[in-house]
Amino acid sequence: IKLKQLSPEKNICIIEKGATVGSHILSGAVLESTALTELIPDWKTQGAPVHTPVSAEKFLFLRKKNHINIPHWILPKELTNKGNHIISLSQLCVWLGEHAERLGVDIFPATAAKKILFDNNNCVIGIQTGELGLSKNNEPKSNHTPGFNIYAKHTLLAEGCRGFLTEQVIKHYQLRQNKSVQSYGLGVKELWEVDPSQHKPGLVQHTAGWPLDSNTYGGSFIYHMDNNKVAVGFVTALDYRNPYLNPFNEMQRFKLHPTISPLFKDARRLCFGARALNEGGLQALPKLVFPGGALLGCAAGMLNVAKIKGIHNAIRSGILAAQCLAHSEPGLTQYESLLRASSIYRELKQSRNFRQYFRLGLTSGTLLAGIDLK
């Protein structure tokens, strides 16, 4: 969108493996709308599906049978959501896709990007499409429908955490050299339609503690959207020590807590899924530019773990890349330096030790992270 705004004459195409734009996005989310305003200043009048402002916030520390309310004045500002909105990220992606198409962007849905194409000078020149996945014998599926090549002067990878092509490029160009090892969490997510008596539009609730032990990082989110919809998620860091721990089961146990379970009385689950999250922060951020392209958003790992947010950084990274590409020269070579001068870098630097502190345990991690962010 930003590149079309700056250079309408450029040919741009998006490869989307979902049947439609947004069909592979399962997330109720809290959006910092400042980045969306930078991209489309009049998004409100254009009908963006961003219309549930945060009205109240709770942070609970769960014990097995009860909970402790954590006062907001104790929490660092990164954990507050004043001025933010609760959204369906899928609906926002649909709306952004329609906006992009009106500007002349070509979107190819139901098209999987299978392989990176290189030229003789070891430069990325595009991608090959084709069928992805495994057969019943866990062997790569035969490609019944031959793929086709899409050649481009610049290839931007915006696949989210552990993207299929992103990991190929990172390994090929050794973009993680001299960087910290990336760490991950797994977010199990569900969308529920709850009884109107339990629905509180705009409520944002997070929890820490039970059912996880003090040596396992993680917690929950409950976001009350519009139309009696509630997004529920539970994130478990994948460096847990207990080999019997099951992130999906921890999510189900969480829903049975006496403080949480009333929400689900007479409720109906609409959909569910899971997604990996980058938790390594600034130290694990790889080199962002490679010959012929760049990494955007969570493909690189721009999630702010302290805020539990990455959408705004993903949008801003796309804006920065577009500003580079709007000029033929020097192209993407300035992308990394622009990012280092942006709010993305300042955010990630401020919270760079947040996740690492929790390797000392919940109590020490909470204390040290709180002091660091204050």
N, C-alpha and C positions, 0 to 999 in steps of 0.2 A: 504493500500500500504506500509506504513512504517513498520507495523508489519510483513508483508511478507518479506520485505527486511531484517529485523533483525532476524526473526525466520521462515524460509521457511517451516518448518515442521508443524507449527500450522494450525489447521483447522479454517477457518474464513468464515462466511457467512453474507451477507448484505440482509436485507429485504427492498424491495422497492415497495411502493404502486402504483407508476406510471406504466403504461403499458410498458414503457422502462425507462432506466436510463435517467434522465434529462427531462422527459415529464411533470413533475409537477413543473419545474423551469421556471418561467417567469421573467427574469431580464436581462436588459442590465446593466452592472456594470463596475466600475473602480476597477481594481485589482492591489494591491501591489504585484508584482511578487516575492518578496524576499522569501515569505513563500513557494511558488511553487518551487523555486530554491532549498530550503532546502529539499523538498520532492523528487524532480526529477531534479537533477542538469542539465541534458542535455535535458530539455523539448523543447528547441528551435529546436534541431536537430531531436527530436522525433515527431515533427509535432503538438505540442500543439496549439489549436486554440486561440493563444494569439499573435496577429500580428497587432494591431492598437495602436501604442503608442500615448499617449496624446501629441497633437501638439499645442494646445492653450487652454486658460482658460478664462472664464468670470464669474463674480459674479455681478448680477444685483439686485437692490432694486426697486421693481415695485410699481409705483403709479397707480391710476385708468386709466390714459390716457398716461402716459409716464414712464420713468425709470431713475434711477441713476446708472452709472457704478461705482462699488466699486474698487478702485485701489488695486492691489495685495499686495503692501507693507503694507497696512493697515491690511490685513488678517493674522491670525495666520498660522503657517506652517502646521497645521493639515488640513487646507482647500486648500492646494496646492497639485498638482498632478504630479509634475515633475518626470519623470522616470516610471510612472504608465502606464497601458494599459487599453483600453476600450475593453470589451469582451462580448460575450453572455455566461452567466453563464450556461445555458442549454447545450451549445456545449462543454464547459469545463467539465461539469459533464459526458457527454457522453464519452469524451476522457479519463477521469480518470477511468471511469468504465471499458473501454476496457483494459486500462493498468492494472487495478486490476485483471481482469480475466486472463490476460496473466501470471500473477504471481501465479495464482491458487486460487484466491478468488472466492467463490461461490456466485452469485448474483441471488436472486429470485425476478424478477419483477412481477408486477400485484399481489402483495401479501401484504395485509394490516395487520399490527400488531395491534391486537385487545385488548390484555390483558397481563398484567405482571404475570408471574408465580413465586410463592414463595414456599420455602420449610418449613418444620416444625420449622426451626430456624429463620424464618422471613428474609431469604436471597433470593434475586432474583436469579432464576435458569434458566431463559429464557423467552420466550414469546409465546403467542397463536395467531395464525393467524385467519382471518375470515373476513366477510363482515362488513364494517362500513357504517354509514349513517342513515338517518331517512326516514320513510315511508311518504306517503301523509298526514297522520294524525299526523306527527311529533312524531311518536312512533319509538323506535329502530327497525330497519329492522330485520326480522327473517333471520337467517343464513341458506339459502338454501343449500349452499355448506359448509359442516362441516369443521371447521378449523383444524389445526394440531398444535401440540406443538413442539417447537424447544428449546432444552435444551442446555445451555452453561455455561461454568465456569465463563465467564464474559459477561455482557450485556452492551453495550455502546449505549447511546441514543443520536442521532444526528438528531433530528427531526426539528430543527429550532424553531422559536418563538411559544410558547404555544403548544408544541407537545402533542399529545393525550396521549401517555404513560408517557411522561416526567411529565405532571401535576399529573398523578396518583402517580408516585414515589415521587414527591416533597411533596404531601399531606400525603402519607403513612408514610414517614420518617421525616416529618416536617422539610424539608431542608431549608425552609425560616425562621425558628425561629430566632429571633433577627436580621433579615435583613429588609431593607427598602422594602416597597411594590413596586412591579414592575410597571412601567408605560409603556404605549404602544402608538405607532403611527400606522396609516394605510396608506400604500403606494399603490395608484392606478397607474397601469403601463400600457403603450401601446407601441407596436412596430410598427413603420411606415416605409414605403418606400416612400421617398420624391423625389421631382424633383431634378435632378443632380445640377441645379443651386443653390439650397438651401443646398446642402450637403457639409460639411466641415470635412473630415475624421480626427478624433483625437480631435475634439473640445469638451470640457467639459464645460457645462454652468449650473450654479445654480442660483436660485432666492429666495428672501425672500420678504415679504410684501404682496401686493394685490394678490389674492382676500381675504386673511385672515385679520382679524382685529388685532389690536396691542396686544390683550390679548390671541391670539391663536398661538401656536407654529407650524411651518411647513414651507414648501417651495417646490421648484421644482428642478428636474434635467433633463437635455437634453444631451444625449451622442451620438455623431455622430460616428457610427460604420463603417464597410466597406460595399461595395455594395449598397450605397445609403440608408442604414438602419439607423434609428434614434430611440433610446430608450428614451421615455418620461415618466416621473413619477411625481406624486404630493403626498407629505406626509403631513398628518394632524395628529397632536397629539390628542389622544383620551380623553384628559382631557379638551377639549374645553367646554366653559361655555354656548354658545348659543345653546339651545335645538333644534333649527331649522336648524342648520348647517348640511350639507350633504357632506361628503368628496368626493364622486363621482362628485357631482355637482360643487364643488370647482375646481376640475380638469378640468371640461369642461369650466368653466368660465375663468380659467387661459389660456386655449388655444385660447381664443378670444381676449386676450390683444393685442393692436396694435403692440407691440414689438415682440410678439410670433407668432401671426396668420400667417404671411407670410410663415413660415416653412411648413404649412399644405396646401398651395395652390397646387393643382394638385397632392396631396399626397394620399397614400392608406394605411389605417390601416390594419395591418396583423394579430394582435392578441392583447388581452388585459386581464387583471386580476388584482388581488389585493393580498396584503400580509401584515400581521401584523408584526410590528417591536418592539423589546425590546428597550426601551429608558432609563431604570432606571440606567444603568451603574454599576459601581463597588459596590455601596452601596446596590443594589438590587440583586447582584450575590448570588445565594443560595450556600449551601454546595455542593460540586461537586462530592463527593464520597459517595456511599451508599453500604450496604452489597450486593456484587455481581455485582457491576457495577459503572458507572460514567456518568456524563453529559458532552457533548462536544458542542463547538461553541455556536450558538444562542439558543440551547435548554436550556443552562444556562443563556444566555443573554450577550454574549461577543461582541456585536456590539459597536463600537466606534462611539458614536453619533456625536461628533465633526468632525470626519473624514467622516461620513456617509459611513462607511465601516465595514464589519465584516468577509469577505471571508478569508482574511489572518489570522485572529485570529482563525477562525474555523479550517483551515488547521493546524495551529501550535498546537492547542489543541489536534487534532488527533495524531500529531507526538509525543507529550508529553505522551499521554495515551499509545501509542505503545511502547515507550521506557520503560514505567513501565511494560507492559505486556510481553515484550520480556524476562523478568526474572520471573521464577516461584514464587520467593519470593523477595521482599514483595508484589508483584502484584501492584494493584492500590493505595495502601496506600500512596505512595509517589507522586501521581498525583497532588494533591492540592498544596503541597509544591514546586514541580517543576514549576507549573504554577505561583506561587507567585514570583518565581525567574526569570520569563521569561519576554519577551517584551510585552506579552499580559497584564500582571498585570501592568507594567510600563505605558503602553498606557492608560489603563482604570483609573489608579490613576491620571494621568495627567489631564484627562478630566472628572474627577468624578463629578464636580459641574456644568458642562456645561449646561446640560438640566435643572437643578434645577434653574439656574439663570433666565431662561426665564419665570418662574412663576411670576416674577416681571413685566412682560410686555416686548414688543419687544425692546424698547429703552434701558431700564435699563439692560435687559438681554444681549443684544449685547455688551454694554459697559463693563459689569462685566466679561462676558465670554472672551471677547478679552483681557482684562487686565490679567485675570487668566492664559490664554494660552500663552501669550507672554513670 
